[in-house]
Amino acid sequence: MRNHLSLVAMLAAMIVSFQARAGELEAERGEPRPFSFGILTETARRAAARPYQEPEVRASRTLEDIDYDAHWQIGFRKEETVELAPGVPLQFFHLGRFFKEPVTLHEVRDGEAREILYSPDYFDIPDDNPARELPSDIGFAGFRVMRPDLETDWISFLGAAYFRTDGQSRQYGQSARGLAVDTGLSTPEEFPRFTEFWFEPATSEDETLTVYALMDSPSVTGAYRMSMNNEEGEGQVIDVDSHLFFRKPVERLGIAPLTSMYWYSETNRSTGLDWRPEVHDTDGLAIISETGEEIWRPLNNPSQIRVSTFQTDNVKGFGLAQRDRTFANYQDDGVFYDKRPSVWIEPREPFGKGAVQLVELPTDDEIYDNIVAYFLPEDLPQAGEERQFAYRMTWRDRHPLPRSGARVAATRVGQGGVPGQPRPADQIKVVIDFAGKALEGKRAADEIEPVVELSKGEPINAYVLPVVGTSRWRVIFDARVNDDNPIEARVYLKTEKDVLSETWLGQISNQMVARPR
């Protein structure tokens, strides 16, 4: 009994100490100021009328010394977690070599915002860490929203206008951005950044919290409202409202951009140099056009920057997906590529005329994000213009798509020709597996037809067959590739009366196959 009472007394003392310490930092807030999304939008509008100013970087040399290892030695103190609302704990990221530009954070209550003032007391900083030499008001690099047990976070904002969630399976993968400017051009890409954030407790049961953000860059300013909902076991849903104000014309504008990594998969496995069968955050781009056509574009790792444009006015939805969710196909029990989230973008208001654009950059390692997808408006903004976009982001294992039709389950390529006969040097064999309810119970007698269309030449010996022991159907054909320029291919399944599958839109090139020497 005595030991039990001692334990209770000790816990009580810890709680009192925690509350006292939290209270100290809780008091470190700025003066209250009126806040609303309308006020934030007006702030962005006024900022666009002024010349752009580069953000001030203080103590740059010291920050440069906080490299990757030194940065992750700095831990956020759990007892300093800011409880925005019950079950909504916030923690902050420290500045370092790769995150030198501070962001300003605010807490919103009852229509008023107060700045959360930086203090080194938020962090555990080792005695020999360069961060101890920084000014006591240096600022935060970003933030993350923790789960109630404070062991894991489910969304984080760190660097430029990037953010990401851990999806349905609690494994971070691809990232989203507030905006993409001049991605994949010969000129340097511009990276708009969120400079300030405001946190507001949820106002409905369908919402966990609302995050507001002010964006700034040489070309554009913006006001963002992101209503977020984290549903354990189901992933996250974020409703985004953005008001953009342009200082100057933009050559390529990416709305709702997603950024991912694709090194190799079963499609180009012969070119992979790693021991693992596949290495990628996502393996394809899905699109639903205005007409309802469902498109699947498998990703590539090209030898040079490649930009693909899919014209689709008033697109119904698009997103990068990790469709292959079988551990055996990755064999990585460290970073779990099979658990990486898929992200689906659905306009809440029509995006208008334009296209979904996919930018693929070459990579030889998994540490580089080399894939970007976004919506490109046909009418690009000029200086002084305003634009508004509203869309929903869904972060789950699989895209929330209709389940009636057949989907592409795998794409494989290899040497063309026929086994046992001389292999033509200019032919590549393409094998596409389809699966879904529309194919269940089908037999060869049902006369399923493969439709194969190529941008150059005709498909060679195209046919379809059921895959033994599965409900999949497989399309096989050869394509003649005479040079390094890729062939655009369009493939789907049909019967005499109905289309049975989504449309596979792929690129076939010599780079996909390692030729024998």
N, C-alpha and C positions, 0 to 999 in steps of 0.2 A: 504494500500500500504506500509506504514511504517513497519508494522509487517511482510509483505511478504519479504521486503528487508532485514529486520533483520534476518529472517530465512535463506535467501540465504547466507547472510554474515556468519552466524553461521555454516551452512553446509560447506561453502568454507573453513572456518577456521579449521573445523574438518578434512576435506580432506587433507589440508596442514599438519595438525598435524599427521594424519595417515601416510602420505607419508614420513614425516620426521622420524617418529618412525620406520616405516618399513625399511627405508633406513639405520637406525642405525644397526639393526640386519642383514639386507642384507649384510652389510659390514663385518659382523663377519663370514668370510669364511676362510678356510685354503688356502694354496698355491695351484695354479693349477698344476695338474699332468696329463700326457697322460692317456686316458682310452679307452678301447674297451673290447668286450666280450673275444677276444683272450687274452688280457692282464690279465683279471680276471681269465680265465681258467688256464693260466700259473701260476698265483699266487696260485690257489688251488693245482695244481700239485706239486709245490715246498713245500707247507705247508704239504702235505701228506708224504713227504720224511723226515720230522722232527718229533720228538716225540710230542705227544699231550700235550698241556699246559692248565691247568684249567684257565678259565677266572678270571681276578682279580675282586674281589668284595670289593669296598672301602666303608667306613662308614657303615659297615654291621649292627651295632647296631642301628644306626639311621634309616636305611632302614627298619629294623624289626619293628620299632615303627610306620611306615606308614602302618597301617592295611587297611582293605577293606574300612572302612568309611573314614579314613584320606586320602587315595589315591584318592577317588572320590570327595573329597573336593577341590582337586587341578584342576583348570580349565585352559584350554588353552585359551589364549587371542586371540580373533578373529582378532584383528588388527595386530597380529604378524604372521598371516597365510602366508605361503610361496606359492606364485603363481608360480608354475612350468611353466605353460603356461596358456593362456586364458581358463578358465573353468576347470583348474586342480589345485585346492588349496590343499596344504598339511598342516596337523597339527600333533603334536607329543605327545606321551605319556610320563608321568613322571615315574621315578623309584619308587619302593615301596617294601613292604614285599614280594609280590609274583612275582616281576619282579626286581631282584637285579642286573642282569647282563646287562650292557649297550650295546647298539649297536651304530655303527658309521654310520652316514648318509652323503651322498654326492650328490651334484647337478652336472649333466653332461650337458655341452654345447660345441658344436663344437669340440668334441673329447677330451675335457679336463674335469677333475673332480675336484671339490673343496669341502672340507668337510664343512658341516653345523655345526658350532661350537655351543655347548650347552651354553645357558644362562638361569638363573632363570627368566629373564625378559620375556621369552616366556609364563610364567604361572602366573595365579592368585593363590597365596598361602596364606591362612589365617594366621594371626599373630601367632596363637597358634599351627600351624601345624608343626610336627617334620621336615618336608622338609626344613624349613628355616635354619636348622642347617647343611645342607649338603654342601660340597664343591661347589664352584661356577662353577666348570667344571666337575660335576659328570656324565653327559651324559644323553642320552635319552633311554627310554625303548622300543620304537617302534614308529609307525606312522600310520596315516590313511589318506585316500584321501576323501576330502569332496565334496559335491555337490556345485554348484556355490553360493547357498544361505547361505552356511556355517551352515545350521541347522542340516543336517544329513550327515553321511559318507556312502560310498558304498563298501569300502574294508578297512580292517585293518590288521596289522601285529603286534602281541604282544605276546611274550613268545616263546622261543625255535624256531622251524621253522614252527609255526602255522600261518595260515592266514584264513580269511573268508570274504565273501561278503554277502550283504543283499538280493541278488537274484532279482527276478522279482517283488515280492510283498513287498520289502523293510522291510524284517524281518530277522534278523540274526538267524541262526540255527546251522547246522553242520559246521565243520571246515575241512580245508585241511592242509596237512603237506608237507614239502619238501621231507621228507624221513622217513620211519619207520625202526627201527633196533631192532630185537629180541623182537617183540611184542608178548605177550601171552605165553612166555616161563617161566619155573620155575626160571630162572635167571632174575635179574633186567633188565628192558627195558632200552635201551640207547636212549636218546633224542638229536639228532643232532640239532644244533641251527644256525640260521642265525646271523652272527656276524657283517656284514657290508651290507649296501644297497647303491645303486646308482640309481638316478632318472633321466630319460631322456625324454624330450618332444616327443610326437608322431610324426612320420614321414609319416603317411598315414591317410586317412579318416576313415579307419577301425580300428583305434587304438586310445585309449585315452592317454596312456603313456606306457613306458617300465620301469620295475623295474628289476635291477640286484641284485644278492645277493651272498655273500660268505658264505659257510656252513663249520662248523667244528664240530668234535666230536672225541672221542678216536679211533673210527674205520674208519672214512671216512671224507674226505673233498669234497667240491663240488662247482662248479660255476653254477649259475642259471640265465637264462634270461626269464622274464615273460612279454610277450606283452599283454597288457590288453585293453579291450574295454568294457565300460559301456554304454549300450543303454537303456535309460529310458523306462520303461514299458516292456522291453524284457529280462532284466537280464544282466549278464556279461559273456564274453568269454575270457579265458586266454590261450594263447599258451605258453607252458613251454618247454624250452630246458635245459637239465641238463647234466653236465659232472662230473662224480664221480671218486674219486681216493681213493683207499682203503689202509689204514695203516695196517690192519690185517683182517683175515677172518671174515665173518659175517655168523652167523648160520641161521638167518631169515631176509631177506631183503624185505621191502615193498616199491614198486614203486607206485607213485601217491596215497598215502594213504589218506583216508577220515575217519574222526572221528565224532561220533554222539552219541545221547542219546536215548535209548529205555527202558522205564520202563514197560508200559503195553498198550494194545490196545484191540480191540474187540476179538482178538485171545485168550488172557489170562486175560480178564477183571475180572474173578472171583478171581484172586489172587491180584488184585490192592486194595490198602488200602486208596486211596484218593477219594474225593467226585467227581472228574471230570471223565467223561466216559473213556477218553484216555489221556495218557501223553507220548509223544515221539516227537523227532525231525524228525525222519524218521521211516518208518514201513517196509522197505524191501530193498533187494539188487537185482538189475537187472543186467543181463549179456547177451551179444550177443557173442556166440562162433564163432570160425573160420568158422564153417559150416553154420552159420546163425541162429542156434537155439537160440530162445529167452527164457531166464530163469528168473523166479521170485522166490526169496527165502525170505519168511516172517521172520522178526527178532524175536528173543527169548530173554527172560531175564532168563538165566539159574541159577541153584543153585551153579554152579562152573564154572570156565573158560572153555569155549568150543570153539574149533577151527574147522572150516569147510573148506575143500579144494575142489575147483571146477576146475578140470583139463581142461585147455582150451589154447592150444598153439595158439600163434598169436591172442589173444583175440581181437575182433573187438570193444568192449566197455564194460564198467561196471560202476556202480555207486549206491550210496545210494539214495533212493527216499522217499519223503513224498507224497504218492499217495492219501491218504485220506485228502481232502481239504475242508471238510464240517465243518463249525464252530460248528454246533449242536453236532458233535461227540466229541468235546473237551470242549466246554463251558468255555473257558479261554479267557477273553477279556483283559488280562494283558500282556501275552507273545505270544498269537496268534500262537499256534502250527499249525493251519490250513494254515498259511502263510509261513511256514519254507521252504527254498529252497531245491530242489533236485539238485544233482551234478552228471554230466555225464563225464566220462573219456574216451577219444577216442585217441588211439595211432596215431600219425602222421607219425611215422615210426614203423614197426613191433616190438613188444616186444619180439618175439621169443617164445621158449618153456617155459612153466610154467603154473601157475594156479592163479586164483583169490582166495584169502583167506579171510575168514570172522572170526574175533575174537569177541566173545560175553562174556562179564563179568557180574557177578551178580550185581544188584543195588537195593536199597530200597528207592531211592529218585531221583528226576529229576535234581539234581545239578551235577551229575557225568556223564561224557562221558564214556560209557561202550561198545561202538561199534566201531570197526575198520575194514576197508576193504581196500585191496590193491592188486597189482599184485606181485606174488612171482616168480622170475626167477628160472627155473629148475637148471641152472648152477650157483651156488652161488659164489660170488667173493672171491678171495684169496688175501693175502697181495701183494701189488705192482700192482694190476690190475686196469684197467680203464674201465668205462662203460659210455655209453651215452643213454639217453632216451628223446624222444620228444613226447608230447601229448597235446591234447586240453581239457580244462575244460569248461563245460557249466553249469552255475548256473541259473536255471529257476524253475518255479513252477513244470513243468513236464519234464522228460527226452525227448530229441529230437529223439524219436524212430519212426520207421515206424508205420503207423496208420491202416494198413489193417487187421491185426490179432486181436484176442480177448486178453484182458489183465485180470489179476487177479484183481478183484475189492474189495474183502474182504475175510478174512479167519476167521472162527469161530470154536471153539471146545466146547464140552460138554460131559456129561455122555453118554456112549454108550447104546445100547439096544433100546427097544420099550416102549413108554409111556404106563402106565397102567400095565406093566408087571415087574417082578423083574429085576432090572438093574444089568448086569454082572459087577463085581468089576474090571475086567481086560480089559474092553473095553472103548475106547474113540471114540466119534463121531466127524468126521471132515466134515465141510461144507465150500465149496469154491465157490465163485461167480465169473463168468467170464462175461466180457462185451466188446463190440467192433463191428466194422463194419462186421466182418466175421459172426457174429451171428444175425445181424439185419434181420428181416423178416423170420427167421427160424421158423419152426414148429416141433412139436414132430414127425410128419410124415417124416421129413427130415432125421430121424435116426441118430441124433447126438449121438456119443458114448463117454462115459467117459473111459479113459485109466488110471487105478490106479495100480501102482506097489509099493510094499513094500519090504524093505530090510529083514524083518522077517515076515513070515506068509503070508496069503492071505487077501485081503480086504473083509469085510463082508457086503453083501447087497449093493454093489455100484450101484448107478443110477444117472441119470441126469434129470432135469426138468426145464421148463421155470419159471421164477419168475413173478408171476402175477402182471400186471401193470407196468412192466419194460421191457427193452430189454435184461436183464441179464439171464444167464443160471446158474443153481446151481448143483454142484456135491456133493453128500452126500455118505459117507461110514463110516463104523466102522473099527477100527484097534485094535487088541489085544496086549496090553502092559503088559508084565508079570513082569517087573522089572524097575529100574530107568534109564536103558540105553535107549536112544531115538531110535525110528524107523525112518529110512530115507524113505521118500515117494516121489513118482514121479507121477504127475497127469497132464493130458491135454485132450483137446477135439478134436475129429476127426469125419469125415464122412468115408464112405467106401473108398473114394479116396484121401481126403485132410486132413491135419492137420489144425485145425481152431484156435488154441490158442497157447500162450506161454506155457512153461512148468513150473508148480508149483513144486518146490523142497523144501519140508518142513521136519521138524523134529517133531515127535509126541512123547510126553513123559508124564509121570504122573504129572510132575510139572505144566502142563498147565491147570489142572482142580482141583478146590478145592472140595474135596470129602465131602459128608455129614457125620456128626459124628453120 
